[in-house]
Amino acid sequence: MTSTIHRCRWAESDARMQAYHDEEWGVPVRDSRALWEKLVLDTFQAGLSWRTILNKRDAFRSAFEGFDPRRVAGYGPAELERLMADAGIVRSRAKIEATIRNAQAFLAMEERGDDFSTFVWSHVGGQPLPGDGTGSAARSPVGDALSAALKKRGFGFVGPVVVHAWLQAVGVIDDHETECFRRAALVS
């Protein structure tokens, strides 16, 4: 007898999306650098499909030197042009510039003694916030608040929709659909 695994509908399209959903999406991330990496990827995803970013993720890691904020924060015109010429990533000048600015903002927080992970998780009291089980919300009150807080700290390209998607990806908001096997696994 074969049992059916129920996933969020968006993850049913192909094996790579299923693996990402099953192993990463919605799993609480508490490492500051890993949170920043996923914010970069969600910034680049704005206006595009996640499949596009997922397929280019290794190229992004290479292009942005392992998403090391210290390295990215020091990028100047030569690195910007190198990234604009890299066909392996999404070549959006605004998103690349925001990534450099966001690395600088990340480091500025760190220099003030503000841990990025603690800052992010403080918006939900340190525990994942359950979504409504439909997975269809494009925004949330916590995403709106965190978007404003990030902008206040100098981050760019972090509107409420980008931030909400990021919070879902890093498990701050558990937005797996009610029937999804990962929702039950992450709640327990």
MODA-V765358 format. One record per residue. N is the residue number from 1. SS is DSSP state (hx for helix, st for strand, lp for the rest). PSI is psi in whole degrees, 0 to 359 (999 if undefined). NEAR is the number of other C-alpha atoms within 8 Angstrom. Layout:
# MODA-V765358
n = {N | N}
ss = {SS | SS}
psi = {PSI | PSI}
near = {NEAR | NEAR}
This chain:
# MODA-V765358
n = {1 | 2 | 3 | 4 | 5 | 6 | 7 | 8 | 9 | 10 | 11 | 12 | 13 | 14 | 15 | 16 | 17 | 18 | 19 | 20 | 21 | 22 | 23 | 24 | 25 | 26 | 27 | 28 | 29 | 30 | 31 | 32 | 33 | 34 | 35 | 36 | 37 | 38 | 39 | 40 | 41 | 42 | 43 | 44 | 45 | 46 | 47 | 48 | 49 | 50 | 51 | 52 | 53 | 54 | 55 | 56 | 57 | 58 | 59 | 60 | 61 | 62 | 63 | 64 | 65 | 66 | 67 | 68 | 69 | 70 | 71 | 72 | 73 | 74 | 75 | 76 | 77 | 78 | 79 | 80 | 81 | 82 | 83 | 84 | 85 | 86 | 87 | 88 | 89 | 90 | 91 | 92 | 93 | 94 | 95 | 96 | 97 | 98 | 99 | 100 | 101 | 102 | 103 | 104 | 105 | 106 | 107 | 108 | 109 | 110 | 111 | 112 | 113 | 114 | 115 | 116 | 117 | 118 | 119 | 120 | 121 | 122 | 123 | 124 | 125 | 126 | 127 | 128 | 129 | 130 | 131 | 132 | 133 | 134 | 135 | 136 | 137 | 138 | 139 | 140 | 141 | 142 | 143 | 144 | 145 | 146 | 147 | 148 | 149 | 150 | 151 | 152 | 153 | 154 | 155 | 156 | 157 | 158 | 159 | 160 | 161 | 162 | 163 | 164 | 165 | 166 | 167 | 168 | 169 | 170 | 171 | 172 | 173 | 174 | 175 | 176 | 177 | 178 | 179 | 180 | 181 | 182 | 183 | 184 | 185 | 186 | 187 | 188}
ss = {lp | lp | lp | lp | lp | lp | lp | lp | hx | hx | hx | lp | lp | lp | hx | hx | hx | hx | hx | hx | hx | hx | hx | lp | lp | lp | lp | lp | lp | lp | lp | hx | hx | hx | hx | hx | hx | hx | hx | hx | hx | hx | hx | hx | hx | lp | lp | lp | lp | hx | hx | hx | hx | hx | hx | hx | hx | hx | hx | hx | hx | hx | hx | lp | hx | hx | hx | lp | hx | hx | hx | hx | hx | lp | lp | lp | hx | hx | hx | hx | hx | hx | hx | hx | lp | lp | lp | lp | lp | lp | lp | lp | hx | hx | hx | hx | hx | hx | hx | hx | hx | hx | hx | hx | hx | hx | hx | hx | hx | hx | hx | lp | lp | lp | lp | hx | hx | hx | hx | hx | hx | hx | hx | hx | lp | lp | lp | lp | st | st | lp | lp | lp | lp | lp | lp | lp | lp | lp | lp | hx | hx | hx | hx | hx | hx | hx | hx | hx | hx | hx | hx | lp | lp | lp | lp | lp | lp | lp | hx | hx | hx | hx | hx | hx | hx | hx | hx | hx | lp | lp | lp | st | st | lp | lp | lp | lp | lp | lp | hx | hx | hx | hx | hx | hx | hx | lp}
psi = {129 | 130 | 149 | 132 | 125 | 122 | 168 | 140 | 323 | 341 | 1 | 351 | 324 | 170 | 323 | 317 | 320 | 315 | 317 | 312 | 311 | 330 | 336 | 311 | 126 | 356 | 126 | 126 | 126 | 0 | 126 | 315 | 320 | 322 | 317 | 317 | 313 | 329 | 319 | 312 | 320 | 330 | 315 | 335 | 339 | 122 | 359 | 174 | 151 | 327 | 319 | 313 | 317 | 319 | 337 | 3 | 316 | 322 | 321 | 316 | 319 | 313 | 324 | 26 | 53 | 19 | 43 | 109 | 327 | 319 | 313 | 323 | 333 | 3 | 138 | 200 | 322 | 316 | 323 | 314 | 324 | 315 | 323 | 337 | 355 | 105 | 348 | 345 | 177 | 121 | 73 | 114 | 317 | 320 | 323 | 314 | 321 | 322 | 318 | 313 | 321 | 327 | 319 | 319 | 320 | 313 | 325 | 320 | 314 | 318 | 332 | 358 | 12 | 113 | 127 | 315 | 314 | 318 | 311 | 308 | 339 | 339 | 347 | 24 | 22 | 356 | 145 | 139 | 124 | 135 | 185 | 359 | 0 | 335 | 12 | 352 | 135 | 346 | 166 | 157 | 319 | 323 | 320 | 315 | 317 | 324 | 311 | 319 | 321 | 316 | 320 | 332 | 7 | 4 | 150 | 162 | 37 | 55 | 170 | 325 | 316 | 314 | 319 | 314 | 319 | 315 | 325 | 314 | 322 | 11 | 10 | 322 | 121 | 96 | 25 | 144 | 154 | 319 | 351 | 135 | 335 | 331 | 312 | 320 | 323 | 333 | 323 | 999}
near = {2 | 3 | 4 | 4 | 6 | 7 | 12 | 11 | 5 | 5 | 10 | 10 | 7 | 7 | 7 | 6 | 11 | 11 | 9 | 9 | 11 | 8 | 7 | 10 | 11 | 14 | 10 | 8 | 9 | 9 | 7 | 9 | 9 | 9 | 12 | 10 | 9 | 11 | 10 | 9 | 10 | 12 | 11 | 10 | 11 | 8 | 4 | 8 | 8 | 7 | 7 | 9 | 12 | 7 | 7 | 10 | 9 | 7 | 9 | 10 | 10 | 8 | 10 | 9 | 9 | 7 | 10 | 9 | 11 | 9 | 8 | 14 | 12 | 8 | 10 | 6 | 6 | 7 | 8 | 12 | 8 | 8 | 11 | 10 | 7 | 9 | 7 | 7 | 10 | 6 | 10 | 7 | 8 | 6 | 10 | 11 | 9 | 11 | 11 | 12 | 12 | 12 | 12 | 13 | 11 | 11 | 11 | 8 | 12 | 10 | 7 | 6 | 6 | 9 | 9 | 10 | 10 | 10 | 9 | 9 | 12 | 8 | 9 | 11 | 6 | 8 | 7 | 10 | 8 | 8 | 10 | 8 | 10 | 10 | 10 | 4 | 6 | 7 | 10 | 9 | 6 | 9 | 13 | 13 | 8 | 12 | 12 | 9 | 8 | 11 | 10 | 7 | 8 | 9 | 12 | 10 | 8 | 12 | 9 | 12 | 10 | 12 | 15 | 14 | 11 | 11 | 11 | 13 | 12 | 15 | 13 | 15 | 12 | 13 | 13 | 13 | 12 | 8 | 9 | 12 | 9 | 9 | 13 | 8 | 7 | 8 | 5 | 4}
